Amino acid sequence: MKYRSQKVAYYFFALSMLLLILQIVYGFIMAFAHMGFDGLHEWIPFNTATATHKNLLVVWILSGFMGAAYYIIPDEAERELVSVPLAKLQFWTFAIVGVIAVAGFHMGWFEGRKFLEIPRPLDYLVALNVVGFLLLILFTLLKGKKKTTTSWVLTMGLVFAALLYLPGMIYFENIAVDSFFRWWVVHLWVEGVWELIMGGILSYLLIRLTGVDREVIEKWLYVIVGLTFLSGILGTGHHYYYTGGPDYWLMIGGIFSSLEPLAFLGMTAFAIQMYRKGNKKHPNKLALFWTLNTAILSFLGAGLLGLAHTLPQVNLYTHGTLVTAMHGHLAFWGAYGSLVFAIISYAMPQMTGRKIYDNKIGNLAFWMANIGILGMTAAFAAAGVAQVSLERIAGYEFMQAAKVIQPHFFVLIIAASVFTTGILLFVWNFIKFGVPSDDALQTQGDSAFQAIA
């Protein structure tokens, strides 16, 4: 690393890993409950487990994004963070609010709005925390020696993510209106501004790992940003089929949803092309694997599997079924989970000075996590198709269908166990790096690449 303040990223990466493990625990609770083994229901009802599982997903990824920003922005701006103590304060307040929210879920304190279950008082604390984070990032960037496209795309993604959190904080008595604006947060985060964050981090990693000229990579970044906004904003309409909105959203959402895979295809082509053009001698192969994995699995999970069930003619049957879980799990893991793992894999050797680049544990973690998530996707797909057939075509009641598809959750648990083993191996590697050290400071650039240039 080039700047001492980049070490702040470690706190957010460590929190991200802890929250991911906790999210997986609640995933297993839900999977066993689906099979009829709901022994924890008295203490953790299914709706509590669901709210906790989904919100932990959002928080651990956001924590990873914040860590990425604290690592990348000083490097790109060529200066220290404007205030390390304030960055640490922002970390602790972020973590405390997260703990309170999870504890609140278990005491019945949540709003019941999918992905936005955090109670309204905590919403204000989250907003205040994020404003503090953004001010630190923006002042660092504005006072820096350089202002790169990569850093601005990443920062603007974070700013827009904060702005698009606000519609979810507005109170509406009408549930249809509330659902309409809720998607401004949920959809325009994951299929809009988070893709800007993804593009910025992906650009940074490819510049560092492939050695391809910055100008070439950042031209591709403009294309990705354009495709994201073209397809993502109006593609929000594919959520409006059952919210009482106007009929024209059926057409608009259907058309622009079908264009959304183009943005992810662009990212995939971008990453692979830069890898082929670049210097393949960089020793940190794991970071490169995770970077390419992000591009490829995001196209498969978010792009193709999203398209597979968002068109109106299909969504009429699949809406609210496990087909959505099929798409959601691979999409979130491919686009954002793998991205957090990529930046951690790149940053940890730089911050600690320990060059654990290509060890067996790291490689095994990579393959087991990805094989496991593909197995989970397949299990959700089989369960979802069966559920659609039973409920929407054969006319089964929900609980009747749930009993029939229980065997699919046995397969899901096996695949999830493989995935979890991969995650635990990655965390073990993370722990082996140790804490960041000033001994790892560099005077310029990426010493690993300079050594082979």
Secondary structure, 3 states (H helix, E strand, C coil): CCCHHHHHHHHHHHHHHHHHHHHHHHHHHHHHHHCCCCCCCCCCCHHHHHHHHHHHHHHHHHHHHHHHHHHHHHHHHCCCCCCHHHHHHHHHHHHHHHHHHHHHHHCCCCCCCCCCCCCHHHHHHHHHHHHHHHHHHHHHHHHCCCCCHHHHHHHHHHHHHHHCCHHHHCCCCCHHHHHHHHHHHHHHHHHHHHHHHHHHHHHHHHHHHHCCCHHHHHHHHHHHHHHHHHHHCHHHHHHHHHCCCCCHHHHHHHHHHHHHHHHHHHHHHHHHHHHHHCCCCCCCHHHHHHHHHHHHHHHHHHHHHHHHHHCHHHHHHHCCCHHHHHHHHHHHHHHHHHHHHHHHHHHHHHHHCCCCCCCHHHHHHHHHHHHHHHHHHHHHHHHHHHHHHHHHHCCCCHHHHHHHCHHHHHHHHHHHHHHHHHHHHHHHHHHHHCCCCHHHCCCCCCHHHHHHC
